[in-house]
Amino acid sequence: MMSVSFPKVHIVITGIEKVIPCMKDLDLFWPLLATHGTGQNITAYNSIITGPRQEGETDGPEAMYVILLDNNRTQVLAQRHQRRALSCIRCGACLNACPIYRSIGGWTYGTTYSGPIGSVISPYLRGLKEFKHLSYASSLCGRCTEVCPAKINLHELLLYNRNDAVKNYYYGSIDKITMFGWKK
């Protein structure tokens, strides 16, 4: 662990949703990530860093700074239903289960977070008007919800995103004509 013991200053940059209430909660989250993300009992690259070097310790940084990034996560938090998506532990289980993701891959989403979870949060992180299409990149089969260890109802949240896009009039004239035709 030369990356944290050798430098004099350790800088942590993380999203606001990655902070857990206390160390005892790690008992729950750590095995979930490994089991659902890779099928292992525990992953090989997890570290617990509790702060700068204390008196009497031989290694570790002299100072530690934690930078919490919002990156529009408060936009997701402001949504009554979609805020649940911030409980995601980023294990990747929903990606592995999603037939759309398995067919087209992650690069086609054009965002940092792909698959079902990315389709829920990316429109709020990057702008609903420009990324509303991600909420339609789903068959709504519910496999993502079935395998989610955090019990996030992903396929339902995609419907809320679609509804929000319509409420904000983020649709084109073709959509408008098609819906008018279906209505008649």
N, C-alpha and C positions, 0 to 999 in steps of 0.2 A: 504494500500500500504506500509506495513512495509518493504517489500523487497527493496524499494528505499529510504524510508525516514529514516530508522534506521541506515544503515551502513554509515561509515564515507567516504568510497570511493565507487563510482558506476562505474562499468566497463561494457561497452556495446560492444558486439561482434556481428558483422553483415556482411553480404556479400556486396560487392561493389555496387551491383545493387539495394540495398534497400534504397539508399539515394535519396530523392526527392529534386528538385530544391529549393522549398521554402514552407513555411507553407500554403500558399493559395492553393497550389496543393493538399494538404491533403483533401480538400473538395471533390475532385474527387476520390481519391484512397480509402479513408476510407469506404464510402458506397459501392463501387464496391466489396471490399473484403467480407463484410458481406452479401450482397445480393446474390452474385454469389456463395459464398462458403457454406453458410448455409441457405439461403432463409430468413434471418432476415433483419430487417431494419438496425440494428447495433449490433455488437457483444458485449458481456459483458466484454471482457478482452482486451481492448485497452487502452493504456496509452500514454500520451504525456509528455516526459521528456525533458526539455529545457536546462538543464545544472545543475551545482552544486548550492547549496544554496547561495542566494544573501544576501547582508547586509540587516538586518531587517526581514528576513524570519526565522521562528522558526524551521522548519524541512527541511530535504533534506540532501544529502551528501555534505561533505566539498569539495570533488574533484570528477571530472568525467573524465573518459578516454573512448574514442571511438576507438575501434580496427576494422579496415576494413579488411575483409578477401577476398583474391583473389580466393583461392582454384581452380585455373585454369579457372576462369571465363573469364580471358583475352584470353584464348584459344577459348571460344565461341565468344567473342567480335571480334576476328580476322577473323571469318568466315563471308563472305559477306552477306549471307542470314540468317544463323542461329543466328546471333547476335540479331535478333528481339525477340528471345526467352527470352532474359534477361529482357524484359518488363513485364514478368509474375508477377502477384501479389500474386501467390500461393493461389488462392481461392479454387481450387479443382473442378471447374466446368467441366473441360475437363475430369477429372477422372470419375465423375458421369455420363457423357454422353458416354464415350468410351465403346463399347460392349466387347472389349477384356479385359479391366481392370475389368469391372463388372463380367466377367466370371472367371477370374483367380486370381484376387486380387492383392494387391500391393507387398506383400512379394516376389513374383516370379521374380520381376525385379532385386532384389539383389543390389539395390542402394538406396541412400537417397531419390531421387525424382523418383516417379513411374508414371505410366500412360503416356499419350501422351507427356506432357511437359518433363517428365523424359527421355523419349525415344529420345527426341531431344537434351537435354543438357548433359545428363550423358555420352554419348560417348566422349564428349570433356572435361568434368570434370574428368573422370576416365580413358580415353584412348580409342580412336576410334577402335583400333585393337581388344581390349578385349571386348568392349561393343557395337560393330556394330550391333550385333544381336537384340538389343533393337529397332533399327529403322525398323526392320521387324515385330515387335510385334504390328502390326496395320493392320486393314482392309482397311485403307485409305478411310473410308466412309465419313469423313469430319464433323462428329458430334462435334468433339472437337473444330474445327474451328468455327462452328456455335454458340457455347455457350460461347466462350472465350470473356470476357468483355474487354480485352486488344486488341482484334482483331488480335491475332497472328494466322497466317495461318499454324497451326501445321501440318496438313496432308501433306502440300507441303514441309515443312522443313524436314519431315521424308524422303521424296524423295531425297532432297539434301544430307542428311546424307548417304543414300544408295549409291548415286553417288560418294560421297567422299571416301567411303570404297572401291568401285571398282577402282577408280582412283589411290588409294594407294596400290592396289593389296592385299587388306585384304579379300581374299576369299580362300576357300579350293579347293582341286582337284575335289571333287564331284561337286562343283559349276561350276568349269571350264569345266568339261565334259558335264554337263547338258546344259550349255550355248552354247557349241560347237554343241551339238545335236540340240538344238532349232534353231541355226543359219543355220545349214544344212537343 
